Amino acid sequence: MMNRIARSFLIGTMAFVLLALTPLSAQASQGLTHVEHPNVLVTIDPEASSQNEVTIAAFPSDRNILVATARDTRQASGFSWAGYYRSTDGGDTWQNALVPGFPGDTSPEGLSSPVHEAGWKIGSDPVITTDREGRVYLAWLSFGPTTTEFAGWLVLTRYSNFGATYDFTSVVFAGHDTPSDKLGGPGNSRVTDKEWIAVDDTGGTCDGNVYIPWAFFEGSHGTKIVLQRSTDGGLTWTPILSLSHSPNSQNQGATVAVGPGGEVYVAWEDFHKDQILFTRSLDCGQTFDVEQGIASIVPVPEPLPGSAYRLDSFPRMAVSQTTGSIFMTWADYRSGDADVLLARSTDRGLSWSPPSRVNDVTTNHQIFPAITTFRGRVDVSFYDSRNDPGGKLLDIYYAQSNDDGVTFLPNVRVTDAAFDPNLGVTGGGAAFLGDYNGIASNAAGAHPIWADNRNVSINALRDQDIYTATIS
C-alpha cells in the first residue's frame, strides 16, 4: 500500500500538473473547497496550557514553510509569552518554541534579549509577518504582572533563513524602563496595547520598511493610535507618530497593510463614534492623511447573549497586490446577530463601498474575521456558530472571492469538530479566545489558524490549543 507521504506527493503532483494546464481565467473562477483533514494541531505542550491570539504568515517563494505565533502560557509560572511555531512541510507538522528571553531562558539568544535583561515576565499580543527574502518579523508586548508594569515594552523579534535563525529582539517603544519603574502609578502609566505589523515587500522605494501601529493609553488623556516605522529591518525605530487626533479619543484595534505602490494604510475602531477610522501615507510612512470615517459599525455585544468570552469589532485589512484594492472586514451586529462585513476601496482609500456580508447564512453569529490576499484572490476566515441550534458552539469557516471582493463563493467549513468557547481556560477559570485569529495564503492554498477548545476537559481545564488547516 502506498504510504501517506508518497500518496500526498502523487496527489500534489497531479494537482499541480492539472492546474498548470488550466487557463488562468478558469483557475480564477475556481474556488478552494478541499479542506485537508484532520485539522492540524499546531501547539503541542505536555503542560496542557492555553494558547490564543494567533496569527500566521507564509513566504511567496516557498510554499512549504509557514510560521505562526500565539499568546502561549506554557511558562512554568503560568504567565503568557510569545510563542513561535514553524512548519517546513506545508503545515502538516509544527515545531514549537517560545520567543527567546523568557524568565529562565539560559540560551545565548535569550540572555542577549533586552526583555530578559529588563526582567519582564509576560509576553502577549503577538503578530507575525514575513518578506520575500525569508525574514520573519514578530511584534509583541512584554511587561510584568502588576497593573503599573502592564505599561511595559513593545518589541520586535526578527528571524531570518525563512524563520530558522533567530536574529535579534529590538525595543520599539518603552513604556517603562524596567519593571521597577512605576511612572507615578497606573494613572500616569504609558500603556502599549494591540499592535499590528506590516512590511513593505513591493520592491519599490519603500521596500523593506516595517510599520507597527498600536494603541497608546495615556491615563486620563484617552487612547490614541500611533505608528512607528523601521527603515533598517527592525533594528531601530522612529519616534511615535500620532495617527488619531482630537476629538477621536477612544481608539483601539489598529490594523495595517501595504499597497503595491508602497502605500501604507492604517485603520482602527473609534469606540465613541462606533465607526472605522482610516488613514494613509503615500511617502513611505513619513506623514499620514488626517483620519476619516469609512464605515459606521454596530459593535458586537461583549459577551454575546448566553456566552462568556471576550470579543470585539476591530477591523482587519488586506490589500490586493494585483489590483491595489483595499479590503476592510469586521464583525457587526446591525442585523441583530453578528455578521462578518466587508467594505472595499478601489481608489487607494479615497472612497469605500457600502459594507456587504461575507458569511452566506443569517443564522447565529460570525465573529473574529481574518483576511489576506494572494494573486488576486481574497481569503477570509472567521468563527461561526451556524451549526449549533443554541448559537454557542463554534466552527471556523472560510470565504473566497475571485472578483476583487465584490462577491464571495459559498462558505467552506474548515473545522472537523465544533468546540465550546465558553470553557474556562485562564488561570482564574474565565473563558478567553483572545482578540484575533489569522490567515495566510500561498500557492498551496489558504491557511487559516485559530484558538480551539476541543481538547479542554475535566482533566485538562486549560488545554486550549492552536489549530490550522489548508484549503486547497
Residue, then its C-alpha position, 0 to 999 in steps of 0.5 A: m500500500m502506498n504510504r501517506i507521504a508518497r500518496s500526498f506527493l502523487i496527489g500534489t503532483m497531479a494537482f499541480v500538473l492539472l492546474a498548470l494546464t488550466p487557463l488562468s481565467a478558469q483557475a480564477s473562477q475556481g474556488l478552494t473547497h478541499v479542506e485537508h483533514p484532520n485539522v492540524l494541531v499546531t501547539i503541542d505542550p505536555e503542560a496542557s496550557s492555553q494558547n490564543e491570539v494567533t496569527i500566521a504568515a507564509f513566504p511567496s517563494d516557498r510554499n512549504i514553510l509557514v510560521a505562526t505565533a500565539r499568546d502561549t502560557r506554557q511558562a512554568s509560572g503560568f504567565s503568557w509569552a510569545g510563542y513561535y511555531r514553524s512548519t517546513d512541510g506545508g503545515d502538516t507538522w509544527q515545531n514549537a518554541l517560545v520567543p527567546g528571553f523568557p524568565g529562565d531562558t539560559s540560551p545565548e539568544g535569550l540572555s542577549s534579549p533586552v526583555h530578559e535583561a529588563g526582567w519582564k515576565i509576560g509576553s502577549d499580543p503577538v503578530i507575525t509577518t514575513d518578506r520575500e527574502g525569508r525574514v520573519y518579523l514578530a511584534w509583541l508586548s512584554f511587561g510584568p504582572t502588576t497593573t503599573e508594569f502592564a505599561g511595559w515594552l513593545v518589541l520586535t523579534r526578527y528571524s531570518n533563513f525563512g524563520a530558522t535563525y533567530d536574529f535579534t529582539s529590538v525595543v520599539f517603544a518603552g513604556h517603562d524602563t524596567p519593571s521597577d519603574k512605576l511612572g507615578g502609578p497606573g494613572n500616569s502609566r504609558v500603556t502599549d496595547k494591540e499592535w499590528i505589523a506590516v512590511d513593505d515587500t513591493g520592491g519599490t522605494c519603500d521596500g523593506n520598511v516595517y510599520i507597527p501601529w498600536a494603541f497608546f493609553e495615556g491615563s486620563h488623556g484617552t487612547k490614541i493610535v500611533l505608528q512607528r516605522s523601521t527603515d533598517g529591518g527592525l533594528t531601530w525605530t522612529p519616534i511615535l507618530s500620532l495617527s488619531h487626533s482630537p476629538n477621536s479619543q477612544n481608539q483601539g484595534a489598529t490594523v495595517a497593510v501595504g499597497p503595491g505602490g508602497e502605500v501604507y494604510v492604517a485603520w482602527e475602531d473609534f469606540h465613541k463614534d462606533q465607526i472605522l477610522f482610516t488613514r494613509s501615507l503615500d511617502c513611505g510612512q513619513t506623514f499620514d492623511v488626517e483620519q476619516g470615517i469609512a464605515s459606521i459599525v454596530p459593535v458586537p455585544e461583549p459577551l454575546p447573549g448566553s456566552a462568556y468570552r471576550l470579543d470585539s469589532f476591530p477591523r482587519m485589512a488586506v490589500s490586493q497586490t494585483t489590483g491595489s484594492i483595499f479590503m476592510t472586514w469586521a464583525d457587526y451586529r446591525s442585523g441583530d446577530a453578528d455578521v462578518l462585513l466587508a467594505r472595499s476601496t478601489d481608489r487607494g482609500l479615497s472612497w469605500s463601498p457600502p459594507s456587504r456580508v461575507n458569511d452566506v447564512t443569517t443564522n447565529h453569529q460570525i465573529f473574529p474575521a481574518i483576511t489576506t490576499f494572494r494573486g488576486r484572490v481574497d481569503v477570509s476566515f472567521y468563527d461561526s456558530r451556524n451549526d449549533p441550534g443554541g448559537k454557542l458552539l463554534d466552527i471556523y469557516y472560510a470565504q473566497s472571492n475571485d472578483d476583487g471582493v465584490t462577491f464571495l463563493p459559498n462558505v467552506r467549513v474548515t473545522d472537523a469538530a465544533f468546540d465550546p468557547n465558553l470553557g474556562v481556560t485562564g488561570g482564574g477559570a474565565a473563558f478567553l479566545g483572545d482578540y484575533n485569529g489569522i490567515a495566510s495564503n500561498a500557492a498551496g492554498a489558504h491557511p487559516i489558524w485559530a484558538d480551539n477548545r476541543n481538547v479542554s476537559i475535566n482533566a485538562l481545564r486549560d488545554q486550549d490549543i492552536y489549530t490550522a488547516t489548508i484549503s486547497 
